[in-house]
Amino acid sequence: MFTDPTGMSKEWIPGADGENRVTYTEDKKGNVTFQNLQEDLKPIFEELVKTDTGKEELLSLINDDSMKVSFHVSDEKKVNYDNNYKKDMPVNGTFHATKLNEDRTAVLEADIYLYKGWIKADYDANKNSDGAYFSQIGKSYFFKDFNLNQLYAGTVGHEIRHRFPNNLKALAPEGTNTEFNPNLIQSKIYDEMLKNKENEKGNRKKRR
């Protein structure tokens, strides 16, 4: 799926119907509805735009005329060799720049891959546990407080953030922690999901 709001690209990648671009509309309350979005991405994008941070990341990408990004969703349990840990490590998502500008200061085209395998396995094993959690930038999050598409959405938000030069190894100065900002974005998305959940509980109590 390629999100191209202008439709100007000669190499534009079609949406779900195989012909037209993916678009979105936003109502006066800020609710976002996607058109021509492939089914495997729809529930993930919908969870993402329920948070302020996720919405900003996703819509800014859709509205970015200078960059083309294709999304790929797989059920694979992806593994990559990690040079820091010197062993194979589970992978939930990747951002792969396929074309840079001549000055090598910006990404022009890229692929974002979401690998569902490990996320789903961990979630299925721990979603009913009161004590099972995962960590993000030093914070602990309980699996039971999320649904599966919310966890996928956090990963997508993380990968979208890699489009900026300082968050991409191919463009960032040597020694830059290119995972800091993407991890921070992912954590903010989870925090906002939890906040929304608490607000919904409060609203239900008021209606009783």
Secondary structure, DSSP 8 states (H G I E B T S, - for coil): -B--SS---TT----TTSSS--EEEE-TT--EEEES--TTTHHHHHHHTTSHHHHHHHHHHHT-TT-EEEEEEE---EEEEETTTTEEEEESEEEEEEEE-TTSSSEEEEEEEEE-HHHHHHHHHHTT-SS-EEEETTEEEEGGGS-HHHHHHHHHHHHHHTTSGGG-TTTS-TT--TTHHHHHHHHHHHHHHHHHHHHHHHHHHHH-
